[in-house]
């Protein structure tokens, strides 16, 4: 298939689970992260500010599990230990990446209990209201929540882009494999921060004229 344009229709920036745990040792939060989290935070900040300047919608996902563990399901059957437990260190969103609700653009904070942002959340309702066409994913883990959110978006006929230098996996190998799998689904899905920044700067507010404000 030919490589699609970077942005088709109305874009939404999706910040996947950029939580405090990414800065903490795995034994404290139950999950491994690739090195380089601070750099990914900085790049995510630049993308968020560019999206705000272009008045583009932003969705901030946060994985949170109840202390009882009732909503973990099969998540603990693999390598991951208990993680993102409500009230425990590492679970809050990273303090540098918080939604703003008083600006001109739409920003949303969505709590999820599963890897995919589509399962058991209001995500599809939000995207429908925004008349979204292209989802741009940053965050983590590349091989888990980013990958499954991407796959579910693909199967719902969204154009999906993953910002390769602004996502991080549980290991470098799994990160690379997940990126390859996403590119397999949509040719041109893999993009860089610089490419997305350039695209955002070229956009103006009228791109969202079909969305309800």
PyMOL commands that set and color helices and strands:
alter all, ss='L'
color gray80, all
select helices_A, chain A and resi 20-23+26-29+37-53+73-77+123-130+142-155+172-185+193-202+205-208
alter helices_A, ss='H'
color red, helices_A
select strands_A, chain A and resi 10-16+57-63+107-112+132-140+159-168+190-191
alter strands_A, ss='S'
color yellow, strands_A
deselect
rebuild
show_as cartoon
